[in-house]
Amino acid sequence: MAKIINKLPASYWEIEKKQRIISVWLFFLLFLFYILTIGFISAAILISVGIFISGFSSFTATFFYKYAAILLLISGILTSINYFQAKKSGVRYILSNLRAYPPDPQDRYHLSLINVAEEMKISSGLKALKIYVIPSVNINSISLIDSGNIPAIAVTEGLLAEASRDELEAVIAQNIAHIIKGDTFLLTMVCSLAYFYERLLEATEKEEDYGKDVLARTRKQGAGQPLIYLAGFLSNLLFHFFISLISQNRELLADAAAVELSRNPLALARILYKAQVANSYLGDSSFFAPIFLVPPDSKEITDTPWSKLFNTHPPLIKRVKLLADMSHREVKEIIEEVRIQEEVRIQARTEIPSSEEQVAEKKELIKNLQQKTAEEQEREKIWLVRNSKGQWEGPYSLGALLSLSFFTPALKIKNIRENLEGLAKEFPQIRFALYNQFKNKSLNQFSQNRCPSCSSELSASFYEGVPIKICPVCSGKLVRVNDLEKILSRREFSFSEKLRAKADLYFEAMMNPQKRISTSPLKKPGPCPECGLELTIRPFSFYYLFPVEKCFHCNLIWFDADELEILQILVEKVEKLNSYKSGNQLE
């Protein structure tokens, strides 16, 4: 099988022929795995039965032939189900688990990826190549072969942000080398086969009937425990069975083939070192590790026989050293190049001032507009709600009323301006607002595309290559949740000392949860600029604990002045903290 994997095809048609040969080998090995596994388990059971039941014998010729026929039949059925299910939906499940999506040509980072991938596809002679982006700040990439035998490459936002163009070319070339050599097809099938049991494990652990009593749920869990343990055991056993058959040399051969395609061993060495220093964890890394550019446990991999048996990649120091030797360089020189490159990028970053450093006239204008907006929002609060105790709560604005978690058209409400009360569905304002919400229209056309803080009209802009909306007066920013990973991965801006001082307060609170931050006044949520529902004030995440305004209906986050910059500073500080000990590991 090693000869099949290591021979480099000359054309795409030879690649497809090679994939068919690997498919036959893989089906045969999977069949062999099931025969050995089921045979071992069933033989142990039969021997145990023979010990405890007198007169039962499993050593007769007739019984053996029947047992062998049943064993082959069951193994064949399981092999077919596992193999064809993995081939049909394995790649789709992996991409879904990693939340991968096609690149956006309007994003200049994604456009660079599209152009580089097209260039490398042409130079390698591939007939087709799909590209995906994984929304993660970590530095990594994967290559896959989908059900239509079309190769695909997925890279993280972190890699797009940290890699120079020649390093991105080297990563694409390395993944294409795996595709050409047949490694990608083999590893895609291996990961899909093992993940078949992980999906079975997940389905078994789900509790669908939450209304049942505790005893019933306990009985249900107890009944499913053997299946859970068996699924977990088989998934790990199957995964390690195939991994032990795959040589780590495939990664070294792919690195060499990538250099042949890109003509730049130093670029590949640099990005491998960057991925080693940064966190390269992605998805369920225990089963995705074989298809990674760099596995998440790369720092712990050694060049011992035991490591070669159970690890999917060779030690990173070995890969970097071989690439350095191709350029007649030392590993220390490559590390120094990475550091110099990082220093140049830091110096090229544009500094962003804090909101306090704006001119006095603009600060006064912002203050007046915010006060006027607050007064207008107070005048719109004309709705009261009857709670479960029969008491009136409020007043609420229309957007805040519809944003209540317990709001229904049958809720008892009161309009204090008109002194009318009744069911929510009886008020024409409510019915019209619900209709607009159903049609994904704004509840109030006059507040659409308006700043929640000062009511100024928002303008379209770009922030580190990502399309956002910004308030030209108060500098607030409206960002889609799906675009945040891009912004947090990229490093185009530096930040003033006042901004860093603000971020330090939040960083101290993150490190010491008992510390409270009281440097800013209590937020008052405004309406969402798109749907008009009242924004909800929540911490950005369980880790980065500072309040932002979220619209769960539109999947948007409103950042007041300085908040997005503070979040970026916090992410950078955490990344530096995590990679502090890793920086000198290869020296």
BAMITOR-149167 format. One record per residue (C-alpha): x, y, z; residue in three letters. Coordinates in steps of 0.25 Angstrom, whole numbers, plus 2048, in hexadecimal, padded with zeros to 3 digits. Example, Ala and Ser with C-alpha at 12.3 -4.5 7.8 and 13.67 -1.06 7.14 Angstrom:
BAMITOR-149167
  px  py  pz type
 831 7EE 81F  ALA
 837 7FC 81D  SER
***
This chain:
BAMITOR-149167
  px  py  pz type
 800 800 800  MET
 80C 809 803  ALA
 810 808 7F4  LYS
 802 80C 7F0  ILE
 802 819 7F9  ILE
 810 81D 7F6  ASN
 810 81C 7E6  LYS
 80D 82A 7E1  LEU
 803 82A 7D6  PRO
 806 832 7C9  ALA
 7F7 836 7C6  SER
 7EA 838 7CC  TYR
 7E5 82B 7C5  TRP
 7EF 823 7CC  GLU
 7EB 82A 7D9  ILE
 7DD 825 7D7  GLU
 7E2 817 7D4  LYS
 7EB 817 7E0  LYS
 7DF 81B 7E9  GLN
 7D7 80F 7E4  ARG
 7E3 806 7E7  ILE
 7E3 80C 7F5  ILE
 7D4 80A 7F7  SER
 7D6 7FB 7F4  VAL
 7E1 7FA 7FE  TRP
 7D9 802 808  LEU
 7CD 7FA 807  PHE
 7D5 7ED 808  PHE
 7DC 7F2 815  LEU
 7CF 7F7 81B  LEU
 7C9 7E9 818  PHE
 7D5 7E3 81E  LEU
 7D4 7EC 82B  PHE
 7C5 7E8 82D  TYR
 7C8 7D9 82B  ILE
 7D4 7DA 836  LEU
 7CB 7E3 83F  THR
 7BE 7DB 83E  ILE
 7C5 7CE 83E  GLY
 7CD 7D1 84B  PHE
 7C1 7D6 852  ILE
 7B8 7CB 84E  SER
 7C3 7C0 850  ALA
 7C5 7C5 85F  ALA
 7B6 7C5 861  ILE
 7B4 7B7 85B  LEU
 7C0 7B2 864  ILE
 7BA 7B8 870  SER
 7AC 7B1 86D  VAL
 7B3 7A4 86B  GLY
 7BA 7A5 879  ILE
 7AD 7A8 880  PHE
 7A3 79F 878  ILE
 7A6 790 878  SER
 7A4 789 86B  GLY
 7A6 796 862  PHE
 7B2 794 859  SER
 7B7 79E 84F  SER
 7C2 796 849  PHE
 7BA 78D 840  THR
 7BC 78E 831  ALA
 7AD 791 82E  THR
 7AC 79C 838  PHE
 7B9 7A2 833  PHE
 7B4 7A3 825  TYR
 7A7 7A9 829  LYS
 7AF 7B3 832  TYR
 7B9 7B7 827  ALA
 7AD 7B9 81D  ALA
 7A6 7C2 827  ILE
 7B3 7C9 82B  LEU
 7B6 7CC 81C  LEU
 7A7 7D1 81A  LEU
 7A7 7DA 825  ILE
 7B4 7E0 822  SER
 7B1 7E2 814  GLY
 7A4 7E9 818  ILE
 7AB 7F2 822  LEU
 7B6 7F5 818  THR
 7AC 7F9 80D  SER
 7A4 802 816  ILE
 7B0 809 81D  ASN
 7B8 80A 810  TYR
 7AD 810 807  PHE
 7A7 819 812  GLN
 7B5 81F 814  ALA
 7B7 821 805  LYS
 7A9 827 804  LYS
 7A9 831 80F  SER
 7B6 831 816  GLY
 7BC 83D 810  VAL
 7AF 845 812  ARG
 7AF 841 821  TYR
 7BE 845 822  ILE
 7BC 853 81C  LEU
 7AF 855 824  SER
 7B6 852 831  ASN
 7C1 85C 82D  LEU
 7B6 866 829  ARG
 7BE 868 81C  ALA
 7B8 871 811  TYR
 7BC 875 803  PRO
 7C5 882 802  PRO
 7BE 88F 7FF  ASP
 7C4 896 7F3  PRO
 7C1 8A4 7F9  GLN
 7CA 8A1 804  ASP
 7D9 8A4 800  ARG
 7DF 899 809  TYR
 7D5 88F 803  HIS
 7D8 895 7F5  LEU
 7E7 892 7F7  SER
 7E4 884 7FB  LEU
 7DB 882 7EE  ILE
 7E6 887 7E5  ASN
 7F1 87F 7EC  VAL
 7E9 872 7EB  ALA
 7E6 875 7DD  GLU
 7F4 877 7D9  GLU
 7F9 86A 7E1  MET
 7ED 862 7DB  LYS
 7F2 866 7CD  ILE
 801 863 7D0  SER
 7FE 856 7D6  SER
 7F5 851 7CB  GLY
 7E8 84E 7D3  LEU
 7DB 84E 7CC  LYS
 7D3 855 7D7  ALA
 7D6 85A 7E5  LEU
 7CC 85F 7EF  LYS
 7D0 869 7FA  ILE
 7CA 86B 808  TYR
 7CD 875 813  VAL
 7CC 870 822  ILE
 7C8 87B 82C  PRO
 7D3 879 836  SER
 7DE 882 83B  VAL
 7E7 876 83B  ASN
 7F1 873 830  ILE
 7EF 866 829  ASN
 7E9 860 81C  SER
 7E3 853 817  ILE
 7E1 84C 80A  SER
 7D6 843 806  LEU
 7D0 83B 7FB  ILE
 7C0 83C 7FA  ASP
 7B6 832 7F5  SER
 7B8 836 7E7  GLY
 7C7 834 7E7  ASN
 7C9 843 7E7  ILE
 7D5 848 7F0  PRO
 7D3 853 7FA  ALA
 7DC 85B 802  ILE
 7D7 863 80F  ALA
 7E0 86D 816  VAL
 7DD 875 823  THR
 7DB 884 824  GLU
 7E7 884 82D  GLY
 7F0 87E 822  LEU
 7EB 888 818  LEU
 7EE 893 822  ALA
 7FC 88F 826  GLU
 801 889 819  ALA
 808 891 80E  SER
 805 88E 800  ARG
 811 885 7FE  ASP
 80D 87E 80B  GLU
 7FF 87C 806  LEU
 804 876 7F9  GLU
 80C 86C 801  ALA
 800 868 809  VAL
 7F7 866 7FD  ILE
 803 85F 7F6  ALA
 805 855 802  GLN
 7F6 852 802  ASN
 7F6 850 7F3  ILE
 802 847 7F5  ALA
 7FA 83E 7FE  HIS
 7EF 83E 7F4  ILE
 7F8 83A 7E8  ILE
 7FF 82F 7F0  LYS
 7F1 829 7F5  GLY
 7F3 82C 804  ASP
 7E7 835 804  THR
 7DE 82B 7FE  PHE
 7E3 820 808  LEU
 7E3 829 814  LEU
 7D5 82F 811  THR
 7CF 821 811  MET
 7D6 81D 81E  VAL
 7D1 829 825  CYS
 7C3 827 81F  SER
 7C3 818 823  LEU
 7C7 81B 831  ALA
 7BE 826 833  TYR
 7B2 81D 82F  PHE
 7B3 817 83D  TYR
 7B4 825 843  GLU
 7A7 829 83D  ARG
 7A1 81C 842  LEU
 7A6 820 850  LEU
 7A0 82E 84F  GLU
 793 829 84B  ALA
 793 81F 856  THR
 796 829 861  GLU
 78B 833 85C  LYS
 77F 834 866  GLU
 773 837 85D  GLU
 768 835 868  ASP
 76B 840 872  TYR
 75D 83F 878  GLY
 75F 831 87E  LYS
 763 82F 88C  ASP
 771 82E 891  VAL
 76F 81F 894  LEU
 76A 81D 885  ALA
 776 824 880  ARG
 780 81D 889  THR
 77A 810 883  ARG
 77B 815 875  LYS
 78A 819 877  GLN
 78D 80B 87E  GLY
 787 804 872  ALA
 790 80B 868  GLY
 79D 80A 870  GLN
 7A2 7FE 869  PRO
 79F 804 85C  LEU
 7A6 810 860  ILE
 7B3 809 865  TYR
 7B3 800 858  LEU
 7B2 80C 84F  ALA
 7BD 813 856  GLY
 7C6 807 857  PHE
 7C4 803 848  LEU
 7C6 812 843  SER
 7D3 813 84B  ASN
 7D7 805 847  LEU
 7D4 807 838  LEU
 7DB 815 838  PHE
 7E8 80F 83E  HIS
 7E7 803 835  PHE
 7E8 80B 828  PHE
 7F2 815 82E  ILE
 7FC 80A 831  SER
 7FC 806 823  LEU
 7FE 814 81E  ILE
 80D 819 81D  SER
 811 826 823  GLN
 81A 827 817  ASN
 80E 82C 80F  ARG
 80F 839 816  GLU
 81E 83B 813  LEU
 81B 837 804  LEU
 810 841 803  ALA
 819 84C 808  ASP
 823 848 7FE  ALA
 819 848 7F3  ALA
 813 855 7F8  ALA
 821 85B 7F6  VAL
 822 856 7E8  GLU
 814 85D 7E5  LEU
 817 86A 7EC  SER
 826 86B 7EB  ARG
 827 871 7F9  ASN
 82B 868 804  PRO
 82D 873 80E  LEU
 81F 878 80C  ALA
 81A 86A 810  LEU
 823 86A 81C  ALA
 81F 877 821  ARG
 810 874 821  ILE
 812 867 827  LEU
 81A 86E 833  TYR
 80F 878 834  LYS
 804 86D 835  ALA
 80D 866 83F  GLN
 80E 872 848  VAL
 7FF 876 847  ALA
 7F4 86D 84B  ASN
 7F0 864 840  SER
 7E5 85D 846  TYR
 7D8 85B 83D  LEU
 7CB 854 83F  GLY
 7CC 846 845  ASP
 7DB 845 843  SER
 7DC 837 848  SER
 7D6 832 83B  PHE
 7DA 83E 831  PHE
 7E9 83D 835  ALA
 7ED 835 829  PRO
 7E8 840 81F  ILE
 7EE 84C 826  PHE
 7FA 854 821  LEU
 7FF 853 82F  VAL
 7F8 84B 83A  PRO
 7F4 851 847  PRO
 7FD 849 84F  ASP
 809 84C 847  SER
 811 851 852  LYS
 811 843 859  GLU
 815 83B 84D  ILE
 822 834 84E  THR
 82A 82C 844  ASP
 829 81F 84C  THR
 824 811 847  PRO
 817 813 850  TRP
 815 821 84A  SER
 816 81C 83C  LYS
 80C 811 83F  LEU
 801 81A 845  PHE
 803 828 83F  ASN
 7FE 82C 832  THR
 80A 836 82F  HIS
 819 836 831  PRO
 81F 840 83B  PRO
 81E 84F 836  LEU
 82D 851 839  ILE
 830 846 82F  LYS
 827 84C 824  ARG
 82C 85A 826  VAL
 83B 855 826  LYS
 839 84D 819  LEU
 833 85A 813  LEU
 83E 862 818  ALA
 849 859 813  ASP
 842 85A 805  MET
 846 869 806  SER
 853 867 80C  HIS
 84E 86E 819  ARG
 84E 86B 828  GLU
 841 86A 830  VAL
 845 876 838  LYS
 846 87F 82C  GLU
 837 87B 828  ILE
 832 87E 836  ILE
 83A 88C 835  GLU
 833 88E 827  GLU
 825 88C 82E  VAL
 829 896 839  ARG
 82E 8A1 82F  ILE
 821 89F 827  GLN
 819 8A1 833  GLU
 820 8AD 837  GLU
 81E 8B3 829  VAL
 80F 8B0 82A  ARG
 80E 8B7 837  ILE
 815 8C3 832  GLN
 80C 8C4 826  ALA
 7FF 8C4 82E  ARG
 7F7 8D0 82F  THR
 7F4 8D6 83D  GLU
 7E6 8D8 841  ILE
 7E4 8E3 84C  PRO
 7DA 8E1 857  SER
 7CC 8E9 857  SER
 7D2 8F2 862  GLU
 7DD 8F7 859  GLU
 7D2 8FD 84F  GLN
 7D1 90C 84E  VAL
 7C8 913 858  ALA
 7BE 918 84E  GLU
 7BB 90A 849  LYS
 7BA 905 857  LYS
 7B0 910 85A  GLU
 7A8 90C 84E  LEU
 7A8 8FD 852  ILE
 7A3 901 860  LYS
 797 909 85A  ASN
 793 8FF 850  LEU
 793 8F4 85A  GLN
 78B 8FC 864  GLN
 781 8FF 859  LYS
 780 8F1 855  THR
 77E 8EC 864  ALA
 773 8F6 865  GLU
 76C 8F1 858  GLU
 76D 8E3 85D  GLN
 767 8E7 86A  GLU
 75B 8ED 862  ARG
 759 8E0 85B  GLU
 757 8D8 868  LYS
 748 8D7 868  ILE
 745 8C8 86A  TRP
 743 8C1 877  LEU
 742 8B2 879  VAL
 73A 8AA 883  ARG
 743 8A0 88A  ASN
 740 893 88F  SER
 73C 899 89D  LYS
 732 8A2 896  GLY
 73A 8AF 898  GLN
 73E 8B9 88D  TRP
 74D 8B9 888  GLU
 754 8C4 880  GLY
 753 8CD 879  PRO
 759 8C7 86C  TYR
 75C 8CC 85E  SER
 756 8C4 853  LEU
 763 8BD 850  GLY
 766 8BA 85E  ALA
 758 8B4 860  LEU
 759 8AA 854  LEU
 767 8A7 859  SER
 762 8A1 867  LEU
 764 893 868  SER
 756 890 86D  PHE
 74F 899 862  PHE
 744 892 85B  THR
 738 898 853  PRO
 72F 893 85E  ALA
 736 89C 868  LEU
 72E 8A6 870  LYS
 734 8B4 86D  ILE
 730 8C3 86F  LYS
 733 8CF 867  ASN
 735 8DA 871  ILE
 735 8E5 867  ARG
 727 8E1 861  GLU
 722 8DB 86F  ASN
 71E 8CE 868  LEU
 721 8C0 86D  GLU
 71E 8B2 867  GLY
 725 8A6 860  LEU
 732 8AA 858  ALA
 72B 8A5 84B  LYS
 720 8AF 84D  GLU
 729 8BB 84B  PHE
 72C 8BE 83C  PRO
 73A 8C3 83F  GLN
 73D 8B6 845  ILE
 737 8AE 839  ARG
 73F 8B7 82F  PHE
 74C 8B5 837  ALA
 74A 8A6 837  LEU
 747 8A6 828  TYR
 754 8AE 826  ASN
 75C 8A5 82E  GLN
 757 899 827  PHE
 75B 8A0 81A  LYS
 769 8A3 81F  ASN
 766 8B2 81F  LYS
 769 8BD 829  SER
 75E 8BF 833  LEU
 760 8CE 831  ASN
 765 8D3 824  GLN
 769 8E0 82A  PHE
 773 8D9 833  SER
 779 8D0 828  GLN
 788 8D1 826  ASN
 789 8DB 832  ARG
 793 8DA 83D  CYS
 78D 8D4 84A  PRO
 795 8DE 852  SER
 793 8EC 84B  CYS
 789 8E9 840  SER
 793 8EE 835  SER
 792 8E7 827  GLU
 79C 8DB 826  LEU
 7A5 8DA 81A  SER
 7AB 8CE 814  ALA
 7BA 8CC 816  SER
 7C5 8C2 817  PHE
 7CD 8BD 824  TYR
 7D9 8B5 821  GLU
 7D3 8B0 814  GLY
 7C5 8AD 81A  VAL
 7B9 8B5 816  PRO
 7B2 8BB 822  ILE
 7A9 8C7 825  LYS
 7AF 8D3 82D  ILE
 7A9 8DF 833  CYS
 7B1 8EB 82E  PRO
 7AE 8F3 83A  VAL
 7B0 8EA 847  CYS
 7B9 8E0 840  SER
 7B0 8D4 844  GLY
 7B1 8C8 83B  LYS
 7A6 8BE 836  LEU
 7AD 8B0 833  VAL
 7A7 8A3 82F  ARG
 7AA 898 839  VAL
 7AF 88F 82D  ASN
 7B9 899 82A  ASP
 7BF 89B 838  LEU
 7C9 88F 836  GLU
 7CF 896 82A  LYS
 7D1 8A3 831  ILE
 7D7 89C 83E  LEU
 7E1 895 835  SER
 7E6 8A1 82D  ARG
 7F1 8AA 832  ARG
 7F0 8B7 82A  GLU
 7EE 8C1 835  PHE
 7F6 8C5 842  SER
 7F0 8CC 84D  PHE
 7F3 8D8 856  SER
 7F8 8D7 864  GLU
 7EA 8DC 869  LYS
 7E3 8D1 862  LEU
 7ED 8C7 868  ARG
 7EB 8CC 876  ALA
 7DC 8CA 874  LYS
 7DE 8BC 86F  ALA
 7E7 8B9 87B  ASP
 7DC 8BB 885  LEU
 7D3 8B1 87E  TYR
 7DF 8A8 87D  PHE
 7E1 8A8 88C  GLU
 7D3 8A5 88E  ALA
 7D4 899 884  MET
 7E0 894 88D  MET
 7D9 897 89A  ASN
 7CA 895 898  PRO
 7C7 89B 8A6  GLN
 7CC 8A9 8A1  LYS
 7C1 8B2 89C  ARG
 7C2 8BD 891  ILE
 7BB 8CA 894  SER
 7C2 8D3 88A  THR
 7B7 8D5 881  SER
 7A8 8D9 884  PRO
 79D 8CE 883  LEU
 799 8CC 875  LYS
 78B 8CF 86F  LYS
 788 8C6 863  PRO
 783 8CD 857  GLY
 77B 8C7 84B  PRO
 782 8BE 841  CYS
 785 8C6 834  PRO
 780 8BB 82B  GLU
 774 8B5 832  CYS
 770 8BF 83C  GLY
 76F 8B5 848  LEU
 776 8BA 855  GLU
 784 8B5 856  LEU
 788 8AC 861  THR
 794 8AF 86A  ILE
 79C 8A3 86C  ARG
 7AB 8A0 86F  PRO
 7B2 89D 862  PHE
 7B5 88F 866  SER
 7B7 887 873  PHE
 7C6 88A 872  TYR
 7C6 898 86D  TYR
 7BD 89E 877  LEU
 7BA 8AC 873  PHE
 7AC 8B1 86F  PRO
 7A8 8B2 860  VAL
 79A 8B4 85A  GLU
 795 8A8 852  LYS
 78A 8A6 849  CYS
 787 897 849  PHE
 77C 899 83E  HIS
 786 89F 834  CYS
 792 898 839  ASN
 799 8A6 83B  LEU
 7A2 8AC 846  ILE
 7A2 8BB 848  TRP
 7B0 8C0 84E  PHE
 7B0 8CE 854  ASP
 7BC 8D7 852  ALA
 7C9 8CF 856  ASP
 7C2 8C2 859  GLU
 7C6 8BA 84C  LEU
 7D5 8BF 84E  GLU
 7D5 8BB 85D  ILE
 7D0 8AD 859  LEU
 7DB 8AC 84F  GLN
 7E5 8B0 859  ILE
 7E0 8A6 863  LEU
 7E1 89B 858  VAL
 7EF 89F 855  GLU
 7F3 89F 864  LYS
 7ED 891 866  VAL
 7F4 88B 859  GLU
 802 891 85E  LYS
 7FF 88B 86C  LEU
 7FC 87D 866  ASN
 808 87D 85C  SER
 812 883 866  TYR
 818 875 869  LYS
 817 870 85B  SER
 81F 87B 855  GLY
 82D 876 858  ASN
 82A 867 857  GLN
 831 864 84A  LEU
 83D 86C 84D  GLU
***
